[in-house]
């Protein structure tokens, strides 16, 4: 391996890499998955690190192999890949080190990101915000419901952008050492609490559904009972694997007939 | 509906479709946010927000895990909101009735969206193979720019879903004027309540923990009980 002096990467280059990593899934495809997006993100750094076109082509080729991870945590791997490429360009590491780093982290980080973001944070923010919106609409203050949107976006993205940027920087600075930093974040245990919050928000929204039944004060207890029964039945049927579409249309058809007849 | 609003809404739908998977993923394309934005652009923010909130709950568990594609909640949202905004000003539908009508008509658009997503992925496969083939050291930058070619199909498809919602809404209005039994509004309002409850149950199912069920039931009982008490006091 020839040893060449690697040009230092400035803040602007790192910013460009981070910005382009936001397009990671633009050309997601079944064969290479996020490979093109990954190479696209890394290109500004590789361009600086490898002034020789042939070396640049070889470096680019390394990142066109199949890659798939959680889109937010992929920023960590992008940062780590820049770290490794710096060392490879300086002749301090073999070229295989960056591929090994990517392969070893993409699976665990995909699982971590899916569990925390898709199955915990998003349901929690979505359920609570939807509850706020519906509560405001049903209580006759529809414009107050607009607050649900900033609540959703700010609460979700404060965590999302924070983690994405923090671990991109950590990946760049620490390389393989980013793993202990990820473990110290205790995301799975936080996710567990967020799932409970999602359940509370969804349950409260289900209870709120009773208010939307067009029932007068003299039959409100029957309406609440009917809503509770439908909620419990829907929960049980969904748990048994019934399609939510089928369930929604069946429940709405029954309710439509009930409303038109009685 | 004014044409400038419709064009703006279609463009917004397309931009949101890019944000959904191809860029950033800051949840601007989730039904609650997309519904509010689209409703505002179409001049009916309340319809947009209420439809979006219900669909947010319904699609809370739709996640993109690995290579698995979920139904496209954005397609259903933009079509439902566009349809609801088209129905909004027309008698004899009340707000819940028009929301139910629009949501139930637009819900299958999520399945159409999934088909569009699958098509987009296949197209991206072709784009990626072209980009990989072009990486001979001279045209790397141009090859990698192919990554951005994956943006156009989701944009166009979502814009069309928005227009489809408006067309469907516009087609229903004359039919409702011609044939609308007095009890239809009440029936649709009941259907809206049923949809909300089923959506909330679907949302509660996404919380995959043992204690989540207990919390769900407790929250539902407290919420429903508080409303019942409030209504009884008001009555």
Interface residues (C-beta under 8 A of the other chain):
Chain A: X22 X23 X25 X26 X27 X28 X29 X30 X31 X32 X33 X35 X36 X37 X39 X40 X43 X47 X53 X54 X56 X57 X60 X61 X64 X68 X71 X72 X110 X114 X118 X119 X122 X123 X125 X126 X127 X129 X130 X133 X134 X137 X142 X143 X145 X146 X148 X149 X152 X153 X156 X157 X160 X161 X192 X195 X196 X198 X199 X200 X201 X202 X203 X204 X205 X206 X207 X208 X209 X210 X211 X212 X213 X214 X216 X217 X218 X220 X221 X224 X227 X228 X230 X231 X234 X235 X238 X239 X244 X245 X247 X248 X249 X251 X252 X253 X254 X255 X256 X257 X258 X259 X260 X261
Chain B: X21 X22 X23 X24 X25 X26 X27 X28 X30 X32 X33 X36 X37 X45 X46 X49 X50 X52 X53 X54 X56 X57 X58 X60 X61 X63 X64 X65 X66 X67 X96 X100 X104 X107 X108 X121 X122 X124 X125 X127 X128 X129 X131 X132 X135 X136 X137 X138 X140 X141 X144 X145 X146 X147 X148 X149 X150 X151 X181 X183 X184 X186 X187 X188 X189 X190 X191 X192 X193 X194 X195 X196 X197 X198 X199 X200 X201 X202 X203 X204 X205 X206 X207 X208 X209 X211 X212 X213 X215 X216 X217 X218 X219 X220 X221 X222 X223 X224 X225 X226 X227 X228 X231 X232 X234 X235
